[in-house]
């Protein structure tokens, strides 16, 4: 998982190590491994989206990127606390991949029409442009990886300079802990060793002035 941000004129503050809020939103990423059957709920078989709705509400998340939704086509579904926008393959194809964005219902008036790019990429615009991404795995073909990063680069390039960006999702990458080589991109609290996909992700972040926010403060791991 990863969460990267570009915060307009406030990027210089991030480079000095200050903690910043993205339009005061509590953001999250979740690989849901399927939103379940794309059918109407029944008392004996509630929608998976209803459970996602309850979990996000318990965590106090206002907006979350969802990956591996495994739903066809594109659309939205409203639950008690959140509305989930999703994008996937067309009907008739084997359901796989898929992305979504869950937005707290109290924020819907701030959301413009979602942009559906591919089953791996979508975005919505609020005060911040929010992008939900699901990158190909290490076992994917080079063509699939190149296509994903080209589409993501094109989307980022289309956003005017100075606009805030929150890039959320599952990038199937390890970006390591070499903060000295990636000044302003990752902080001092990275973990592990970088891999090929991590290198590519960091290059993209550097090109578009994005910072991987999760490594700018010390994470606390433990049982939920």
Backbone bond lengths (Angstrom), bond angles and torsions (degrees), N, CA, C in turn:
res aa  C-N    CA-C-N  psi(-1)  N-CA   C-N-CA  omega(-1)  CA-C   N-CA-C  phi
1 X - - - 1.449 - - 1.517 108.80 -
2 X 1.327 114.28 156.75 1.450 118.08 178.02 1.509 109.53 -157.12
3 X 1.305 115.56 152.46 1.452 122.03 174.05 1.512 107.71 -138.90
4 X 1.321 116.74 115.67 1.451 120.88 179.97 1.513 108.43 -118.99
5 X 1.327 115.94 153.11 1.457 119.40 -176.99 1.506 111.33 -144.03
6 X 1.343 115.18 145.72 1.456 121.65 167.10 1.512 106.44 -121.30
7 X 1.296 116.49 123.88 1.454 120.04 -172.11 1.516 112.21 -116.15
8 X 1.301 115.79 51.50 1.447 121.87 172.67 1.509 113.25 49.38
9 X 1.333 116.90 -130.57 1.456 121.63 -177.87 1.512 112.23 -70.72
10 X 1.338 117.47 -9.10 1.456 120.05 -177.84 1.515 113.55 -88.64
11 X 1.335 117.62 1.28 1.463 120.65 -179.13 1.519 111.23 -59.48
12 X 1.329 118.26 -36.38 1.456 121.11 -179.52 1.522 110.74 -58.80
13 X 1.317 117.29 -34.04 1.452 120.19 177.49 1.524 110.77 -66.01
14 X 1.344 116.93 -40.44 1.461 120.21 178.55 1.519 110.43 -62.10
15 X 1.323 116.84 -36.71 1.454 119.84 -179.85 1.523 111.46 -66.86
16 X 1.326 117.12 -23.48 1.456 119.57 176.63 1.516 111.24 -89.41
17 X 1.329 116.71 6.17 1.454 120.79 172.62 1.510 114.49 88.37
18 X 1.318 119.48 10.08 1.439 120.45 179.36 1.519 110.68 -78.70
19 X 1.325 115.78 148.65 1.460 119.81 178.54 1.521 108.75 -83.56
20 X 1.329 116.98 130.27 1.449 122.01 -177.32 1.513 110.10 -120.71
21 X 1.317 116.74 153.23 1.461 122.29 174.33 1.516 108.84 -106.10
22 X 1.328 117.25 141.24 1.456 121.94 175.84 1.516 107.51 -89.91
23 X 1.342 114.65 93.01 1.466 120.98 -178.88 1.528 110.69 52.51
24 X 1.334 117.63 31.46 1.467 124.25 176.58 1.523 112.71 61.30
25 X 1.329 118.01 27.45 1.453 121.79 179.53 1.513 110.98 -96.43
26 X 1.331 115.97 140.19 1.462 121.43 170.78 1.523 106.83 -89.61
27 X 1.340 116.39 108.94 1.461 122.24 -173.46 1.521 111.45 -103.27
28 X 1.331 116.77 156.10 1.452 120.92 177.87 1.512 112.04 -151.07
29 X 1.336 116.19 164.27 1.474 123.83 175.15 1.521 107.62 -129.53
30 X 1.322 116.47 140.63 1.463 119.55 -177.69 1.530 108.99 -149.56
31 X 1.332 116.18 117.53 1.462 120.85 169.94 1.527 106.57 -84.98
32 X 1.332 115.87 102.84 1.464 120.77 -170.54 1.520 113.38 -83.94
33 X 1.357 116.90 -11.82 1.467 121.27 -179.32 1.526 111.97 53.35
34 X 1.318 115.64 45.94 1.468 124.85 176.42 1.531 111.46 103.38
35 X 1.325 114.27 135.17 1.459 121.11 172.92 1.527 111.37 -87.49
36 X 1.336 116.79 9.31 1.449 120.22 177.72 1.521 112.33 85.14
37 X 1.328 117.71 -174.82 1.469 121.19 -179.17 1.521 110.97 -59.43
38 X 1.321 116.10 137.68 1.463 121.67 -178.94 1.522 108.91 -86.96
39 X 1.348 115.34 63.09 1.462 121.49 -176.01 1.519 109.07 -134.62
40 X 1.311 115.39 169.92 1.453 120.28 176.84 1.527 110.55 -68.60
41 X 1.326 116.06 144.71 1.461 120.70 179.42 1.523 110.64 -75.60
42 X 1.318 115.58 153.05 1.456 122.77 173.30 1.523 107.81 -129.28
43 X 1.340 118.90 163.92 1.472 119.93 178.31 1.525 113.23 -56.05
44 X 1.327 116.59 -32.81 1.463 119.89 -178.68 1.525 112.54 -89.33
45 X 1.344 117.06 -11.78 1.458 120.85 -177.46 1.533 110.08 -142.67
46 X 1.325 117.21 76.48 1.469 119.92 -179.56 1.526 110.79 -67.05
47 X 1.319 116.30 157.39 1.455 121.35 178.45 1.524 110.93 -66.01
48 X 1.351 115.49 144.80 1.450 120.15 173.74 1.519 110.52 -61.29
49 X 1.327 116.97 -33.47 1.464 120.52 179.81 1.525 112.05 -60.94
50 X 1.336 117.16 -27.26 1.464 119.84 178.06 1.527 110.44 -68.18
51 X 1.338 117.34 -37.71 1.467 120.68 177.37 1.531 110.50 -69.21
52 X 1.327 117.06 -39.44 1.459 121.00 176.62 1.521 109.71 -61.40
53 X 1.319 115.90 -41.92 1.460 121.89 178.53 1.528 111.19 -57.53
54 X 1.315 116.70 -46.38 1.467 120.83 -178.57 1.522 111.67 -67.29
55 X 1.337 117.02 -40.26 1.464 120.51 -178.28 1.523 111.00 -66.70
56 X 1.322 117.48 -45.30 1.460 120.43 179.08 1.522 111.11 -62.44
57 X 1.323 116.22 -37.98 1.461 120.10 179.34 1.530 110.83 -65.41
58 X 1.332 116.51 -41.33 1.473 120.32 178.41 1.526 111.73 -62.41
59 X 1.333 116.40 -33.45 1.460 121.31 -178.54 1.531 112.67 -83.68
60 X 1.316 117.02 -8.52 1.453 119.99 179.94 1.512 114.25 74.31
61 X 1.344 116.56 22.14 1.466 121.09 179.74 1.525 109.58 -78.14
62 X 1.326 116.35 139.21 1.461 119.95 177.89 1.527 112.56 -99.03
63 X 1.322 115.84 -29.23 1.465 120.05 179.73 1.518 108.46 -151.43
64 X 1.334 116.59 133.07 1.468 120.22 -176.29 1.516 111.02 -136.96
65 X 1.325 115.30 140.38 1.456 122.28 170.86 1.519 108.73 -84.64
66 X 1.334 116.91 133.14 1.460 122.38 178.04 1.527 108.59 -115.98
67 X 1.312 116.98 135.37 1.467 120.55 178.59 1.517 110.28 -126.55
68 X 1.345 115.06 160.42 1.463 122.93 -173.44 1.533 111.12 54.15
69 X 1.316 115.47 51.72 1.463 120.26 179.40 1.532 112.34 -73.82
70 X 1.339 116.29 -31.22 1.468 122.31 175.91 1.522 112.89 60.56
71 X 1.346 117.47 33.80 1.458 121.06 175.70 1.521 109.75 -109.95
72 X 1.327 115.65 150.42 1.455 121.49 178.72 1.527 111.50 -75.75
73 X 1.331 115.43 159.22 1.448 124.20 168.47 1.536 110.90 54.77
74 X 1.329 117.07 -149.98 1.459 121.58 179.24 1.518 108.76 -142.45
75 X 1.320 115.90 158.77 1.454 119.57 -178.92 1.505 111.28 166.09
76 X 1.325 115.58 -160.57 1.464 120.79 179.40 1.517 109.33 -147.45
77 X 1.316 115.63 154.43 1.461 121.76 176.62 1.524 107.59 -140.33
78 X 1.313 116.54 132.44 1.457 121.69 -177.10 1.520 110.37 -101.24
79 X 1.322 115.18 126.10 1.453 121.43 173.81 1.535 108.93 -108.79
80 X 1.305 117.84 -169.60 1.470 120.91 -173.70 1.534 112.21 -62.64
81 X 1.338 116.56 -43.49 1.466 120.35 -174.33 1.530 113.31 -109.64
82 X 1.336 117.32 -25.85 1.465 121.32 -172.94 1.519 111.04 -133.29
83 X 1.318 114.42 154.33 1.458 121.77 166.69 1.515 107.56 -110.69
84 X 1.325 116.22 129.74 1.463 121.72 -178.21 1.526 109.23 -105.92
85 X 1.329 115.64 119.70 1.455 122.25 171.97 1.523 107.60 -95.65
86 X 1.339 117.69 138.35 1.462 118.78 -178.38 1.523 110.43 -138.23
87 X 1.336 115.23 159.30 1.455 122.50 175.16 1.517 109.28 -143.43
88 X 1.325 117.45 131.52 1.457 121.75 -178.43 1.511 111.35 -147.12
89 X 1.332 116.11 -163.96 1.456 121.58 178.37 1.526 110.77 -73.74
90 X 1.323 115.14 161.14 1.451 119.76 177.61 1.528 110.13 -71.70
91 X 1.332 115.96 156.45 1.465 120.88 176.70 1.523 110.29 -57.52
92 X 1.321 115.91 142.20 1.451 121.33 -179.02 1.509 112.48 101.77
93 X 1.331 117.65 -22.95 1.452 121.01 175.53 1.523 109.42 -91.74
94 X 1.317 116.00 155.35 1.463 119.86 177.72 1.517 109.49 -64.40
95 X 1.343 118.06 124.31 1.462 119.52 -177.86 1.529 110.97 -66.21
96 X 1.307 116.43 128.15 1.450 122.49 177.58 1.519 107.99 -161.31
97 X 1.304 115.97 166.29 1.455 121.56 -179.82 1.530 109.87 57.17
98 X 1.290 117.38 -133.31 1.462 121.59 179.97 1.520 112.27 91.51
99 X 1.332 115.51 141.56 1.462 121.49 178.55 1.521 109.44 -131.85
100 X 1.319 115.53 163.09 1.456 120.67 178.50 1.514 110.67 -155.23
101 X 1.303 115.37 167.28 1.460 122.67 173.83 1.520 107.34 -136.49
102 X 1.324 115.90 123.84 1.465 121.41 176.59 1.524 108.52 -98.76
103 X 1.314 116.61 123.80 1.462 122.50 -177.23 1.523 108.89 -119.28
104 X 1.323 116.47 129.59 1.466 119.05 177.16 1.530 109.02 -59.49
105 X 1.332 115.65 137.17 1.459 120.54 -172.92 1.525 113.14 -59.73
106 X 1.317 117.36 -28.70 1.461 119.94 179.74 1.532 112.24 -69.31
107 X 1.354 117.47 -12.13 1.460 121.47 -179.29 1.530 112.49 -102.42
108 X 1.327 117.91 -1.85 1.462 120.64 -172.97 1.523 113.07 -60.13
109 X 1.325 117.36 -31.01 1.462 119.79 -179.36 1.527 112.00 -66.12
110 X 1.345 116.41 -16.65 1.468 121.02 -179.91 1.524 112.18 -93.48
111 X 1.331 117.40 -6.12 1.458 121.52 -172.40 1.517 110.86 -94.68
112 X 1.336 116.38 128.06 1.449 121.02 172.71 1.532 109.67 -87.37
113 X 1.315 117.17 173.49 1.460 122.21 -177.83 1.532 110.39 -55.99
114 X 1.342 118.45 129.33 1.465 120.48 179.40 1.525 111.88 -63.05
115 X 1.320 115.24 152.10 1.455 122.11 174.42 1.519 108.16 -107.33
116 X 1.341 117.17 115.70 1.455 122.13 -179.47 1.525 108.40 -98.00
117 X 1.329 117.04 111.63 1.465 121.88 -175.79 1.517 111.47 -93.54
118 X 1.331 116.96 -49.88 1.458 122.75 -177.58 1.517 107.88 -163.01
119 X 1.342 118.29 172.73 1.465 119.66 176.02 1.533 113.37 -62.91
120 X 1.323 116.69 -6.55 1.465 120.55 178.73 1.530 112.80 -112.39
121 X 1.318 117.57 0.05 1.460 118.33 -169.37 1.526 111.09 -155.44
122 X 1.345 116.05 130.76 1.452 121.76 173.72 1.521 108.12 -154.70
123 X 1.325 116.34 167.19 1.463 119.16 178.88 1.518 110.02 -151.43
124 X 1.326 114.89 160.18 1.456 122.29 170.34 1.521 107.52 -133.10
125 X 1.314 115.31 158.62 1.456 119.74 -179.83 1.514 110.26 -118.52
126 X 1.328 114.95 126.27 1.454 122.33 171.69 1.532 105.03 -126.02
127 X 1.317 118.53 -139.41 1.463 119.30 167.52 1.519 109.51 -66.79
128 X 1.315 114.72 -25.76 1.464 122.85 176.10 1.525 108.49 -116.29
129 X 1.338 117.44 140.07 1.469 120.12 172.27 1.530 107.41 -80.44
130 X 1.310 116.53 117.78 1.459 122.36 -177.23 1.521 108.76 -105.56
131 X 1.333 116.43 126.26 1.460 122.80 -179.52 1.527 108.88 -115.98
132 X 1.323 116.18 131.14 1.460 122.08 175.08 1.518 108.51 -109.27
133 X 1.338 116.77 126.89 1.463 121.02 -173.53 1.523 111.10 -134.06
134 X 1.320 115.12 146.46 1.461 121.82 172.10 1.520 107.89 -133.61
135 X 1.327 116.51 103.84 1.465 121.43 -173.54 1.529 111.20 -79.52
136 X 1.335 116.99 153.18 1.468 120.58 174.50 1.531 110.62 -60.23
137 X 1.321 115.81 151.64 1.456 120.63 178.89 1.529 110.53 -78.02
138 X 1.314 115.90 175.20 1.466 120.98 179.13 1.522 112.14 -61.76
139 X 1.333 116.90 -27.16 1.461 121.01 -178.13 1.524 112.97 -83.06
140 X 1.322 117.39 -6.77 1.467 120.60 -179.84 1.524 110.45 -70.20
141 X 1.313 116.00 160.58 1.464 120.91 179.63 1.529 110.08 -71.21
142 X 1.331 115.10 156.97 1.462 119.62 177.01 1.523 110.75 -61.02
143 X 1.326 116.44 -33.36 1.464 120.33 179.49 1.530 110.73 -63.37
144 X 1.342 117.10 -42.39 1.467 120.36 178.73 1.524 111.00 -64.55
145 X 1.333 116.62 -42.36 1.466 120.15 179.46 1.519 110.82 -64.22
146 X 1.340 116.65 -44.28 1.464 120.62 -179.22 1.531 110.60 -63.37
147 X 1.328 116.39 -41.31 1.459 120.09 -179.41 1.529 110.88 -63.36
148 X 1.332 116.55 -43.30 1.461 120.27 -179.82 1.521 111.16 -61.34
149 X 1.331 117.15 -50.18 1.459 119.60 -176.95 1.524 112.26 -69.60
150 X 1.322 117.49 -28.86 1.463 119.25 174.83 1.520 110.67 -67.98
151 X 1.326 116.73 -44.41 1.460 119.99 178.11 1.520 111.23 -63.15
152 X 1.326 116.97 -41.05 1.460 120.64 179.10 1.531 110.66 -65.83
153 X 1.325 116.85 -41.94 1.463 120.83 178.12 1.526 111.13 -62.56
154 X 1.344 116.15 -41.73 1.468 120.11 178.80 1.530 110.45 -63.12
155 X 1.336 116.58 -40.88 1.463 120.18 -179.86 1.525 110.83 -65.30
156 X 1.329 117.06 -45.40 1.461 120.63 179.14 1.533 111.20 -64.19
157 X 1.322 116.30 -37.24 1.466 120.31 179.96 1.524 111.78 -66.14
158 X 1.330 116.69 -25.97 1.464 120.52 -177.84 1.524 112.77 -78.83
159 X 1.326 117.65 -10.62 1.464 121.88 -178.08 1.524 109.02 -88.08
160 X 1.314 118.99 123.81 1.468 120.99 -176.61 1.524 112.26 -58.78
161 X 1.308 115.76 146.54 1.464 121.31 177.23 1.530 109.37 -59.50
162 X 1.327 115.16 141.16 1.450 120.23 -179.88 1.510 114.23 93.92
163 X 1.338 117.86 -14.83 1.456 120.62 177.49 1.523 109.92 -79.77
164 X 1.320 116.06 139.38 1.456 120.42 178.04 1.525 110.11 -71.23
165 X 1.348 116.12 141.71 1.459 122.58 -179.67 1.523 109.63 -130.70
166 X 1.309 116.37 135.80 1.469 122.31 169.03 1.522 107.20 -122.06
167 X 1.318 116.45 110.28 1.463 122.85 179.41 1.521 107.83 -101.03
168 X 1.327 116.11 110.83 1.459 122.52 -173.43 1.523 109.81 -120.02
169 X 1.334 116.71 152.10 1.445 118.66 173.19 1.504 113.92 148.81
170 X 1.325 113.92 -169.54 1.458 123.25 179.58 1.525 107.31 -108.33
171 X 1.347 116.51 109.68 1.455 121.07 -176.39 1.521 113.02 -100.53
172 X 1.347 117.23 2.33 1.464 120.54 177.99 1.532 110.68 47.93
173 X 1.328 116.08 45.27 1.461 120.59 -173.70 1.522 110.64 -137.21
174 X 1.332 115.51 152.59 1.463 121.99 171.54 1.528 106.95 -116.66
175 X 1.315 116.57 121.70 1.464 119.36 -173.96 1.520 113.12 -102.48
176 X 1.340 117.66 -2.54 1.455 119.81 173.05 1.520 114.22 72.72
177 X 1.326 115.24 -159.46 1.464 120.77 -172.30 1.522 113.43 -135.37
178 X 1.320 117.90 20.25 1.463 121.20 -176.47 1.527 110.40 -84.97
179 X 1.323 115.89 74.26 1.459 120.79 -177.79 1.524 111.95 -66.15
180 X 1.326 117.71 -27.49 1.469 120.37 -178.84 1.526 111.40 -66.73
181 X 1.340 116.53 -34.95 1.463 120.01 -179.59 1.520 112.58 -82.03
182 X 1.343 115.97 -20.24 1.457 120.30 -177.04 1.528 109.54 -125.10
183 X 1.320 115.44 59.05 1.453 121.88 -178.58 1.523 110.51 -57.78
184 X 1.306 116.03 130.69 1.470 126.06 179.43 1.521 113.44 76.34
185 X 1.348 118.41 -9.63 1.464 120.23 178.81 1.521 110.58 -91.79
186 X 1.325 117.44 -47.94 1.462 120.72 174.01 1.525 108.77 -123.93
187 X 1.309 116.26 152.08 1.453 121.32 -179.86 1.520 111.96 -88.86
188 X 1.308 115.54 -161.07 1.456 122.22 -175.05 1.520 113.83 -89.06
189 X 1.324 117.08 7.31 1.465 119.34 -173.61 1.528 112.40 -120.02
190 X 1.336 117.24 28.67 1.450 120.87 174.43 1.520 111.76 -69.23
191 X 1.324 116.52 164.45 1.467 121.22 -178.34 1.521 109.63 -135.60
192 X 1.341 116.43 154.01 1.458 121.88 172.77 1.510 113.85 73.49
193 X 1.332 114.45 -167.44 1.458 122.10 -179.47 1.516 109.95 -111.84
194 X 1.300 115.60 145.88 1.449 121.53 -179.61 1.529 110.35 -70.83
195 X 1.348 116.58 146.06 1.460 120.39 172.90 1.533 109.27 -119.48
196 X 1.317 116.13 -177.76 1.463 120.63 -175.22 1.525 112.14 -57.36
197 X 1.321 116.40 -43.87 1.454 119.80 -178.86 1.522 111.22 -70.97
198 X 1.329 116.33 -32.54 1.448 119.46 175.89 1.520 111.62 -64.94
199 X 1.337 116.01 -39.64 1.460 120.78 176.79 1.528 110.77 -59.58
200 X 1.301 115.59 -43.32 1.466 119.95 -178.02 1.531 110.67 -67.74
201 X 1.322 116.48 -39.06 1.456 119.91 178.98 1.524 111.21 -65.41
202 X 1.333 116.90 -42.57 1.463 120.03 179.40 1.524 111.25 -65.51
203 X 1.311 117.32 -37.08 1.466 120.20 177.25 1.526 110.45 -63.14
204 X 1.329 116.80 -40.50 1.456 120.89 177.99 1.525 110.40 -64.16
205 X 1.336 116.56 -45.07 1.467 120.61 179.55 1.518 111.07 -61.64
206 X 1.318 116.56 -41.96 1.458 120.53 179.67 1.523 110.95 -63.97
207 X 1.330 116.84 -41.21 1.463 121.71 -178.56 1.519 111.58 -63.06
208 X 1.341 116.81 -38.36 1.461 120.61 -175.40 1.529 113.04 -104.84
209 X 1.336 116.08 14.70 1.471 120.96 175.03 1.526 112.29 60.53
210 X 1.341 116.05 42.67 1.457 122.72 177.87 1.518 110.19 -101.99
211 X 1.318 116.27 148.14 1.458 121.91 176.83 1.516 109.73 -118.23
212 X 1.344 117.45 136.04 1.468 121.86 176.43 1.518 106.81 -81.12
213 X 1.324 115.54 98.18 1.452 121.20 -165.76 1.522 114.39 -67.44
214 X 1.344 116.96 -28.85 1.461 119.67 -173.66 1.520 112.10 -63.35
215 X 1.342 118.03 -22.37 1.460 120.86 -176.96 1.525 112.92 -100.37
216 X 1.335 117.53 14.82 1.460 120.33 175.74 1.519 111.87 -95.61
217 X 1.316 117.34 -1.89 1.456 121.68 173.51 1.511 108.50 -143.89
218 X 1.300 116.67 155.54 1.461 121.54 -174.87 1.521 110.25 -74.04
219 X 1.324 116.04 123.22 1.463 120.66 -179.17 1.517 110.21 -79.51
220 X 1.307 115.57 149.58 1.457 121.56 176.74 1.516 107.93 -113.68
221 X 1.332 116.14 116.07 1.463 120.53 -177.88 1.516 109.70 -103.54
222 X 1.302 115.27 144.68 1.452 119.61 178.92 1.508 110.30 175.37
223 X 1.332 118.02 176.56 1.457 120.80 179.99 1.514 111.54 -66.20
224 X 1.336 115.45 145.87 1.460 119.94 178.72 1.513 109.96 -77.36
